[in-house]
C-alpha cells in the first residue's frame, strides 16, 4: 500500500477514536478495536517510511558515484533536545488531565478484580482497555473494561447536535436496544451508576446478551464494564446461555477504588 494511503487510513482511525456523545456501549468498546487498528497502522507507516529513506539514500549514493555504490554516511545525531520539546505539556498535577491507565495495568487490575471460579484466557489490552475470555462450567464468555480518566461532563464547544454526554447515566435518556432492562442509581459518594441487561446493540444479533455497568465518579472518571454470553459478540453465536458475570459482580469491578486513576 502506498505511504500516502497508509497515512490517510491512520488519520481516519485517529479521528474515529472518540465515540459520539450519545453512543451506546458497542461504540464505547469498539474504540478498542479502532485503537488496535491505529497501532498496527502506525507500525506499518513507520516501517514504510524507514524503507523509503533507506532506498532514497542508496539511490543518492549511487548517483554521486557515477553508478558505483558507495557507503552512505549516517546522518548526524543531535546532541541536544529539539527546541520543540519546550512545548510539551507539563507533568500531570492537580487540575491536569489524567493519563490513560497503561495496558498492562488495565489487564492486571481486571484479573485481580474477577470473582473466584472463573478461568481467564486470551488477554487483550491497551491503554484504557482490557479484555478477557472467561470460562466456567456454563461455557465461555467475554468481559471487557474501558476506563476513561477525563470523561467530558459538558457538550464540547461548537457541537451543533448530539446528546448531552451525561444522558447515558439516565435510563430515561439512554438509547439502548428494545428489550433492555435498565436501572440507574446514585451511590452515597455521588457516583452515578447504570446497569443494563439485554440484547447486544449490534444489528441482527438476537442471540447475544450484553450485561453492562456504566459508572461516572465525582472525580470525572468513567468506568464501563461489559460481559457477553459469547466469545465474539459480533458473530451472533452464543457460547453460553447467560453472560459469565452478574450485575453485582460487574458493579463491584467498576466501583472498586483501586483502579489506578
Secondary structure, DSSP 8 states (H G I E B T S, - for coil): --HHHHHHHHHHHHHTSS--TT--HHHHHHHHHHHHHHHHHHHHHHHHHHHHHHHHHHHHHHHHTTTS----------SS--GGGGGS-----TTS------HHHHHHHHHHHS-TT-EEEEEEEETTEEEEEEEETTEEEEEEEEEETT---S--TT--S---GGGGG-TTT----TT-EEEEEE-TTS-EEEEEEEE-SSTT-SS-EEEEEEEE-TTS-EEEEEEESSSSTTTT--SSSS-SS-HHHHHHHHT-TTS--
